[in-house]
Amino acid sequence: MNKNFVVNDNQEILVFKAREIEKLELDSENDFRDEISSRINNDNFIELYSGWDYKNKYYIVVVQI
């Protein structure tokens, strides 16, 4: 799993991706979101986008406030 930070004055945009959810031993996209939330260790974020791309990577893009 990777995360990229794009810093804007008072916000961070975080991008998380995984090649296969199974590699994280998670059962669903919702479990992946929950795992991301726990890794951020903060509930103050807004999900902007989530979904699969053509390379079978699942993306979650969130803004942490």
C-alpha positions in Angstrom: 0.0 0.0 0.0 1.3 3.4 -0.9 0.3 6.9 0.1 1.2 10.2 -1.5 0.8 13.5 0.2 0.0 16.7 -1.6 0.1 19.5 0.9 -2.3 22.5 0.4 -2.1 25.3 3.0 -4.2 23.6 5.7 -5.1 20.3 4.1 -3.4 17.1 3.0 -4.6 15.0 0.2 -3.8 11.3 0.7 -3.9 8.7 -2.0 -3.9 5.0 -0.9 -3.7 2.1 -3.3 -3.5 -1.6 -3.2 -3.0 -4.0 -6.1 -5.4 -6.5 -4.6 -7.5 -6.2 -1.5 -6.8 -9.8 -0.7 -3.1 -8.9 -0.1 -4.3 -6.9 2.9 -6.4 -9.9 4.0 -9.5 -7.8 3.8 -12.9 -9.0 2.6 -14.2 -5.9 0.9 -13.7 -2.4 -0.2 -15.4 -1.3 3.1 -12.8 -3.2 5.1 -10.1 -1.4 3.1 -11.7 2.0 3.9 -11.8 1.0 7.6 -8.1 0.0 7.5 -7.2 3.3 5.9 -9.1 5.2 8.5 -7.3 3.4 11.3 -3.9 4.0 9.6 -4.7 7.7 9.4 -5.6 7.4 13.1 -8.1 10.3 12.7 -11.8 10.4 11.6 -11.5 13.9 10.3 -11.3 13.1 6.6 -13.5 13.2 3.6 -13.5 10.6 0.9 -13.2 12.1 -2.6 -13.0 9.1 -4.8 -12.6 5.3 -4.6 -12.6 2.6 -7.2 -10.6 0.3 -9.4 -8.4 1.3 -12.3 -7.3 -0.6 -15.4 -4.3 -2.2 -13.6 -6.5 -3.8 -11.0 -5.5 -1.3 -8.3 -8.1 -0.1 -5.9 -7.7 3.6 -5.0 -9.0 5.7 -2.2 -8.4 9.4 -2.3 -9.2 11.3 0.9 -8.7 14.8 2.2 -7.6 15.0 5.8 -8.8 18.1 7.6 
